[in-house]
Amino acid sequence: KPTDVYRGPSSHPSYSEQLCKNHKWMNAAVRAVVRMGIYVGAKVYFVHEGYQGMVDGGDNIKEATWESVSSMLQMGGTVIGSARCKDFRMHEGRLKAAHNLVQRGITNLCVIGGDGSLTGANLFRKEWSDLLAELVQQGLIDEEASQKYSALHIVGMVGSIDNDFCGTDMTIGTDSALHRIIEVVDAIMTTAQSHQRTFVLEVMGRHCGYLALVSALACGADWVLIPEMPPEDGWEEKMCQKLSAKRAGMKRLNIIIVAEGAIDRNNQPITSEHVKNLVVQRLGFDTRVTILGHVQRGGTPSAFDRILASRMGVEAVLALLETTANTPACVVSLCGNQSVRLPLMECVQMTQQVQKAMDEKRFEEAVRLRGRCICYILFVTCSVSNFNVAVLNVGAPAAGMNAAVRSAVRVGISEGHKMFAVSDGFEGFYKGQIKEIKWADVGGWTGQGGSLLGTKRTLPAKHIDKIAEQMRKYNINALLVIGGFEVGLPAWLLAARGTFEELCFCIPLCMLPATISNNVPGTNLSIGADTALNAIVETCDRIKQSASGTKHRVFIIETMGGYCGYLASVGGLAAGADAAYIFEEPFDIRELQSNVEHLTEKMKTSIQRGLVLRNENSNENYTTDFIYQLYSEEGKGVFDCRKNVLGHMQQGGAPSPFDRNFGTKIAAKAMQWISKKLNESYRKGRVFANTEDSACLLGMRRRALVFQPVVQLRDETDFVHRIPKEQWWLKLRPLMKILAKYKTSYDISDSGQLEHVVLNGPKESEAMAAI
């Protein structure tokens, strides 16, 4: 296949790579595969109603066009349908499917589904040669067709709300399902609080407890029951004791999350009704059961799912272009923040091993096989230490900060530390706004937006002496700082640590990135950015909907982010924007004019709405007003314009499930790092060694969470514009342009390579458990 298809639309009219789709969940993935397929010069076909449509043929298999996937991003479910198919399980059904594909010259399948759908696709691929031979024997195709379409290539994407597929950190649809769950839980908590009730919530997850576990962490539930890790015998009494203690501690509500597949140690089901009866009979609490059911499968997809599906869809097309007759069927997966390709059957076999381990009561192995998607369950035990740890927020408020503080406080207390809360950042620090914070003080914090501790942008440089005095006064042995760009400033850090050493003592210092701008050096992702992206995407969806049924219209939207274009770029990808103007990629009047012309051409077709995003500091002269006026003037007679400045609404609101979960995980990991440093350094004479790695930022780097010495981040930072010098998401911008039908090049240097599934060893599993 020609390599130049990666550099832009194919210049070879004879080249026609044909793709077939069997879709089960997300429309964003359909849109990405269709448009990327057309971009590389392929013919792309829809297969309606899943494998059933492939078996039935006829109008169920239709060629897709660029316009046929317009206005799909905000739609839930699947526009091409999905159905269970008994016929495809039989040889005769697969024979019919093969005939239908050969008739259209289709030899490449992009299959979006769960392990059952993907296993069926792999079986189909293995049988392909025999099926063609049988079709030739029956006279349905000739020998020439058999030779021409001799190989069937398959690439899978996993669409499952349960996140039950081994080999990927997240499956398409899981984050959207978590949004539905958290929306319900947050609403129920107000009712439970008012009436002093206990609520038992049953969420989906027949064989996987991911939804139950993460939603329990995200809402601060009192108890959670999942299939991979059944409770120990006598759990009923322990649960009731905990609920009773919470109520005695003046807590007015209790939340219990139950996965639909929850079991006990004897593999007997634990139902939500059974849990309710236990609470009523033993405690007499007013208890209600809520079964969320298929509500979890509906609604508008989240920003995370749109971005994930778009990235995976493009990667799937690239994988199909590179496959050969000897290449095993692969599945496109997510590892950390990087897309990878894994052999499909290795993932399927490991997924099946999980269920086998559960059936045989080998539950620890089941958790290990699940991988890190579920291995971050906190195994902490109460211990005693003489250490005092302070936690504070700095910079602008970001949703998810409170979840991180709650996690840090409770993990710290579990490890025996005395935790102190500093109000109003470093300003409150030097003023002495410090007090001990206990377990109950952070109850209910996960769902709260902003910063309950209070946060200021004040840097400590001018007040080092006073801060050192406060640290000596409260005997602070370690510091956890949660915030934005300020957390990674080596200049103040070096000055502060030098003064601490001189006036007081050196301490372990850990910083966690939390800012909607996602501009902190040393990390791909920051707490709060996902919530802001969802606010942008939801607003763009509503704005675009406002133009439904009206004349052609283009919307100019201004986002926050300072000089960092993350929100505009990634939000534009998730919202289906036609252009996104950012500081990192300078633009001029010629590019603006080119974009106007591009939109004008689109508006002459069936496209009715256009969307343009602009980062607030993208250019001091080409302001939002200027771009609005330019588009309004040049679009006369074809479209009109509207503008909207989103402003601080991007900072507000309840944190998304991702931010709650991410904040909880990295704060727990940070506290365990602090404990390790304290125990190592104070073991000999309680003297802390001022080493380079004693002050670290914990960030997501490609595939893993990494502790990085802050002094090493100096060379990676543009201090003038408060952004990293290199930003991973810039590689997504060509993808946004391709999906908006621009002629551009696409960098494949970061595309996935076929790897093998790696099973976590015992030591790695223990490390993951600490997350």
QUIMO-V323001 format. One line per field, one symbol per residue. psi: psi as a letter, one per 40 degrees, with the letter a starting at -180 (. if undefined). Layout:
psi: ???
This chain:
psi: ihdeddeahhegdehghhiihgiechdddddddddddddefihhihhifaddddddabeehihiiddeeifddehiaheeiiiihddeeidddddddddddddefhehhhhhaaddddddddddddeddddddddddeediiddddddfdhhhhhihhhheefehieidhihddddddddddddddddddddddefihhhhhiigdehedddddddddefidiihiddgiiiheddddddddddddddfeheihhhhhidehiaeefhihiddddddddddddeihhihhhdaeddeaahiidddddddddddddddddddeiidehihihhihhbfihihihddddddddddddddddefgddddddddaedeeehhgiihihifihhihiiiaiihheddddddddddddddeeihhhhhifaddddeefghihhidddeheddehiahddiiiehiedefddddddddddefheihhhhaadddfhddddddddddddddciiihhhhhhhiddfehieidiihdddddddddddddddddddeheaihihhhhhiaebehedddddddddefidihhiddgiiaddddddddddddddeeaeheiihhihidfdhddgidddddddddddehediiiiihhdaeddeaiiiidddddddddddddddddddddddddedgefhhhgideehihhihhceihhhhhddeedeehgddefiidhhdedeeddddddeefihiihhedeiiihaihhhhidddddddde.
